[in-house]
């Protein structure tokens, strides 16, 4: 696959996982400074990794949620919680992922993640 094809395939997956409105906003907010970064993540995160056949999208979403908890990336966690549900991951499965993070990432990280998930899913703060 050449880089153009990787970008095109990555953009398809990126849009499927995150939704057109999110991707359109990211690209609209793009500028000369971050254009290369948008290209990079589309080709490699989405076009190289998310397109691989070894794991279903739902599993990739759950892994990504857990990693965002571990890395304390709240904005990305919000985005990937919404994406996970859109990809067919149930709220019950997400709850299990967050419980798992309590053990491996720490209770404070999981506590924050549960709070964020409640905001995303139920509009609670």
CORRAFEN-V227467 format. One record per residue. N is the residue number from 1. RES is the residue in one letter. PHI is phi in radians with two decimals (999 if undefined). PSI is psi in degrees with one decimal (NA if undefined). Layout:
{{N | RES | PHI | PSI} {N | RES | PHI | PSI}}
This chain:
{{1 | X | 999 | 130.7} {2 | X | -1.49 | 173.0} {3 | X | -1.11 | -35.0} {4 | X | -1.13 | -44.8} {5 | X | -1.13 | -40.9} {6 | X | -1.07 | -41.4} {7 | X | -1.11 | -46.9} {8 | X | -1.09 | -45.2} {9 | X | -1.14 | -41.0} {10 | X | -1.08 | -40.4} {11 | X | -1.15 | -37.3} {12 | X | -1.07 | -47.4} {13 | X | -1.20 | -42.3} {14 | X | -1.00 | -45.7} {15 | X | -1.17 | -39.6} {16 | X | -1.13 | -39.7} {17 | X | -1.40 | -47.1} {18 | X | -1.68 | -17.8} {19 | X | 1.65 | 147.3} {20 | X | -1.05 | -41.3} {21 | X | -1.10 | -40.9} {22 | X | -1.13 | -47.7} {23 | X | -1.14 | -43.0} {24 | X | -1.04 | -41.8} {25 | X | -1.13 | -42.2} {26 | X | -1.10 | -41.5} {27 | X | -1.28 | -35.9} {28 | X | -1.13 | -38.7} {29 | X | -1.37 | -4.5} {30 | X | -1.13 | 153.3} {31 | X | -2.63 | -178.7} {32 | X | -1.02 | -32.2} {33 | X | -1.22 | -44.0} {34 | X | -1.88 | 6.8} {35 | X | -0.99 | -43.4} {36 | X | -1.14 | -35.1} {37 | X | -1.18 | -44.2} {38 | X | -1.02 | -42.3} {39 | X | -1.10 | -45.2} {40 | X | -1.04 | -50.7} {41 | X | -1.20 | -32.1} {42 | X | -1.17 | -44.4} {43 | X | -1.27 | -43.8} {44 | X | -1.69 | -49.9} {45 | X | -1.13 | -48.2} {46 | X | -1.60 | -41.0} {47 | X | -1.47 | -23.7} {48 | X | -1.82 | -44.5} {49 | X | -1.61 | -55.5} {50 | X | -1.15 | -18.9} {51 | X | -1.55 | -7.7} {52 | X | -1.12 | 145.3} {53 | X | -1.42 | -7.7} {54 | X | -1.22 | -22.5} {55 | X | -2.38 | 142.1} {56 | X | -1.24 | 157.8} {57 | X | -0.97 | -40.0} {58 | X | -1.05 | -42.1} {59 | X | -1.16 | -44.2} {60 | X | -1.03 | -39.8} {61 | X | -1.11 | -45.1} {62 | X | -1.13 | -40.4} {63 | X | -1.07 | -42.1} {64 | X | -1.13 | -41.9} {65 | X | -1.01 | -48.2} {66 | X | -1.07 | -40.3} {67 | X | -1.18 | -35.3} {68 | X | -1.18 | -34.7} {69 | X | -1.12 | -49.1} {70 | X | -1.04 | -35.8} {71 | X | -1.59 | -1.6} {72 | X | 0.99 | 49.9} {73 | X | -1.88 | 80.3} {74 | X | -1.06 | -44.8} {75 | X | -1.10 | -44.8} {76 | X | -1.17 | -36.1} {77 | X | -1.06 | -47.2} {78 | X | -0.96 | -48.9} {79 | X | -1.06 | -45.1} {80 | X | -1.35 | -23.2} {81 | X | -1.14 | -47.2} {82 | X | -1.08 | -44.3} {83 | X | -1.10 | -41.0} {84 | X | -1.04 | -45.9} {85 | X | -1.10 | -43.1} {86 | X | -1.10 | -25.8} {87 | X | -1.55 | 3.5} {88 | X | 1.75 | 3.6} {89 | X | -1.38 | 131.3} {90 | X | -1.41 | 159.6} {91 | X | -1.10 | -32.2} {92 | X | -1.14 | -40.6} {93 | X | -1.14 | -40.5} {94 | X | -1.11 | -40.4} {95 | X | -1.01 | -42.1} {96 | X | -1.12 | -40.7} {97 | X | -1.06 | -45.4} {98 | X | -1.16 | -35.9} {99 | X | -1.10 | -40.1} {100 | X | -1.08 | -38.7} {101 | X | -1.16 | -26.3} {102 | X | -1.05 | -35.6} {103 | X | -1.40 | -44.6} {104 | X | -1.65 | -18.4} {105 | X | -1.99 | -17.9} {106 | X | 1.94 | 148.1} {107 | X | -1.06 | -42.6} {108 | X | -1.05 | -39.1} {109 | X | -1.15 | -44.2} {110 | X | -1.17 | -39.1} {111 | X | -1.02 | -46.9} {112 | X | -1.11 | -40.0} {113 | X | -1.15 | -40.5} {114 | X | -1.10 | -40.4} {115 | X | -1.08 | -45.7} {116 | X | -1.11 | -43.0} {117 | X | -1.08 | -41.5} {118 | X | -1.08 | -40.2} {119 | X | -1.08 | -47.1} {120 | X | -1.15 | -45.5} {121 | X | -1.46 | -34.0} {122 | X | -2.17 | 0.6} {123 | X | 1.22 | 16.7} {124 | X | -1.54 | 146.0} {125 | X | -2.17 | NA}}
